[in-house]
Each structure stands twice: as structure tokens, then as C-alpha cells.
Amino acid sequence: MLNLRSKVLALALLFAFVPAFTTVGAAAQTAKPAASAASPLDINSATADQIKALPGIGDAYTKRIIDGRPYTAKNQLLTRGILPQKTYDGIKGQIVATRAAKK
């Protein structure tokens, strides 16, 4: 009888916690695609507030990015000394440098 009680208790606990784990997992999976689906930020036309929203970018880096415009490639943030390597590595997947159309 004790063995049956143990099995019933184990099943009850299993079913009590499984929905909680699947709900958290589903919420986490739906949040990730939304973040990665956002289009990259163009550093040539972005506002100061948009640039500041990037991870690791504050007022000083925002000013340096804006003052260095225009960029022909996003890696110019490194080659021109606008950002350090670590900061650039944190945002390089979220930015682009679109060239202005010639008139």
C-alpha cells in the first residue's frame, strides 16, 4: 500500500509542476523571436534615443556615434575609434550602416 501511495504522490507532483514549466518555456520561446525579428538600427539615421537604447551605449557613446556620421560600414565604429571592441561586439548584430542614395 505504501508503494502505491508513493507512486500516486509522485504522479500528482509531476502533473502539478509540468504545466508551470511548459508555460515558462513557451513564454520564453515567444519572447526571443520577437526580439530578433526587429529590424537592425541604421546608425546613419537613428535618433539619439534609439542609439541609447542599444546595450552598453550611453550619452557619451551616442554623441560620438552621431558626431562621426556618415558611416559606409558599421565596423567604422571600431576603425574610427568611436567604440571599444567589447561595446561594438555587444551591438554589431543589431545595427547597420546604410549608405545615403546619391542624387
C-alpha positions in Angstrom: 0.0 0.0 0.0 2.9 2.4 0.8 4.4 1.8 -2.6 1.1 2.7 -4.3 0.8 5.9 -2.2 4.4 6.9 -3.3 3.5 6.4 -6.9 0.3 8.4 -6.7 2.1 11.2 -4.8 4.9 11.2 -7.4 2.4 11.4 -10.3 0.4 14.2 -8.5 3.6 16.2 -8.0 4.7 15.6 -11.6 1.4 16.9 -13.0 1.3 19.8 -10.6 4.7 21.1 -11.8 4.7 20.2 -15.5 2.3 23.0 -16.6 4.3 25.6 -14.8 7.5 24.6 -16.6 5.9 24.4 -20.0 4.2 27.8 -19.5 7.6 29.4 -18.7 9.3 27.7 -21.6 6.6 28.8 -24.0 6.7 32.4 -22.8 10.5 32.4 -23.2 10.3 31.0 -26.7 7.8 33.5 -27.9 9.8 36.4 -26.4 13.0 35.5 -28.3 11.7 35.6 -31.8 10.1 39.0 -31.3 13.4 40.5 -30.2 15.4 39.0 -33.0 12.7 39.9 -35.6 13.2 43.6 -35.0 15.0 45.2 -38.0 18.6 46.4 -37.4 19.1 50.0 -36.4 20.7 52.3 -39.1 23.4 54.2 -37.3 23.3 56.9 -40.0 19.7 57.9 -39.5 18.8 56.7 -35.9 17.8 59.2 -33.3 19.8 59.7 -30.1 17.2 57.9 -28.1 17.2 54.9 -30.5 21.0 54.7 -30.2 20.9 55.0 -26.4 18.5 52.0 -26.3 21.3 49.8 -27.5 23.1 47.7 -24.8 26.2 49.4 -23.4 25.5 52.7 -25.2 25.1 55.8 -23.0 25.1 59.5 -23.6 28.9 59.8 -24.4 28.9 56.9 -27.0 25.7 58.2 -28.5 27.2 61.6 -29.1 30.4 60.1 -30.6 28.3 57.9 -33.0 26.2 60.8 -34.1 29.2 63.2 -34.5 31.0 60.6 -36.6 28.3 60.3 -39.3 28.0 59.3 -42.0 29.3 55.7 -42.0 29.8 53.5 -45.0 30.1 50.3 -42.9 29.1 49.5 -39.3 32.7 48.4 -38.5 33.8 52.0 -38.8 32.6 52.4 -35.3 35.7 50.4 -34.5 38.2 51.6 -37.1 37.5 55.3 -36.4 37.8 54.7 -32.6 34.2 55.6 -31.9 33.5 52.5 -29.7 35.8 50.0 -28.0 35.8 46.3 -29.2 33.7 45.0 -26.3 30.9 47.5 -26.8 30.9 47.1 -30.5 30.7 43.3 -30.1 27.6 43.8 -28.0 25.7 45.7 -30.6 27.1 44.6 -34.0 24.2 42.2 -34.6 21.7 45.0 -34.0 23.0 47.7 -36.3 23.6 48.5 -39.9 25.1 51.5 -41.8 23.0 52.2 -44.8 24.7 54.5 -47.4 22.7 57.5 -48.5 21.4 57.4 -52.0 23.3 59.6 -54.5 21.3 62.4 -56.1 
